Amino acid sequence: NAGVTQTPKFQVLKTGQSMTLQCAQDMNHEYMSWYRQDPGMGLRLIHYSVGAGITDQGEVPNGYNVSRSTTEDFPLRLLSAAPSQTSVYFCASSLFFGAGNYGYTFGSGTRLTVV
Amino acid sequence: KQEVTQIPAALSVPEGENLVLNCSFTDSAIYNLQWFRQDPGKGLTSLLLIQSSQREQTSGRLNASLDKSSGRSTLYIAASQPGDSATYLCAVRSIQGAQKLVFGQGTRLTINP
């Protein structure tokens, strides 16, 4: 049972480049989400999904796109990278959030630097 | 809007001591509260999950309590070890806004041999 797998672990981008951060989970969790972690700001929600084909914005969605074509995968796309997107990105998953009684499992993170 | 605060921001204690980390939240309408551990440069490891109907949860040397009415949770670590050195984060899943966890800023714990 691998849990939540994120790739790549590290990435350096030039301003204006695009890339996709991959996230996959093998726990059949309906709910998946992306957070970014910045010093002094804590963890902030970027986008989330409550099931295949359903996504919505979190607190800081600008500059990011997501899609959920399968239960297992939830990629995060940076459209045109900016230095302000330098951060550590975490993917998380949970069983159906509507019941509210389930905890989250986090991936190991992607450390992104935009120069 | 839910806000989560952790005090202290940093704590350094000698090995073997029992210690308490604090977490407070402003909105008591929650589903659950989760304690995480984060080692430098690593991801978040879930330690304990407390449902809103529970008062405490235990795992090994860790015990987490929840007082929902006062908006407080504590993480008790018994007989601390150098391997316990990490940042500890608490996160709340509110009934309003259940699509996200609201995190505290964390307590950076150092256990000195």
Boltz contact constraints between the chains, C-beta under 6 A:
constraints:
  - contact:
      token1: [A, 42]
      token2: [B, 103]
      max_distance: 6.0
  - contact:
      token1: [A, 42]
      token2: [B, 105]
      max_distance: 6.0
  - contact:
      token1: [A, 43]
      token2: [B, 103]
      max_distance: 6.0
  - contact:
      token1: [A, 45]
      token2: [B, 100]
      max_distance: 6.0
  - contact:
      token1: [A, 48]
      token2: [B, 99]
      max_distance: 6.0
  - contact:
      token1: [A, 97]
      token2: [B, 98]
      max_distance: 6.0
  - contact:
      token1: [A, 100]
      token2: [B, 31]
      max_distance: 6.0
  - contact:
      token1: [A, 100]
      token2: [B, 98]
      max_distance: 6.0
  - contact:
      token1: [A, 101]
      token2: [B, 51]
      max_distance: 6.0
  - contact:
      token1: [A, 103]
      token2: [B, 34]
      max_distance: 6.0
  - contact:
      token1: [A, 103]
      token2: [B, 46]
      max_distance: 6.0
  - contact:
      token1: [A, 103]
      token2: [B, 49]
      max_distance: 6.0
  - contact:
      token1: [A, 106]
      token2: [B, 43]
      max_distance: 6.0
  - contact:
      token1: [A, 106]
      token2: [B, 44]
      max_distance: 6.0
  - contact:
      token1: [A, 107]
      token2: [B, 43]
      max_distance: 6.0
  - contact:
      token1: [A, 108]
      token2: [B, 43]
      max_distance: 6.0
  - contact:
      token1: [A, 109]
      token2: [B, 43]
      max_distance: 6.0
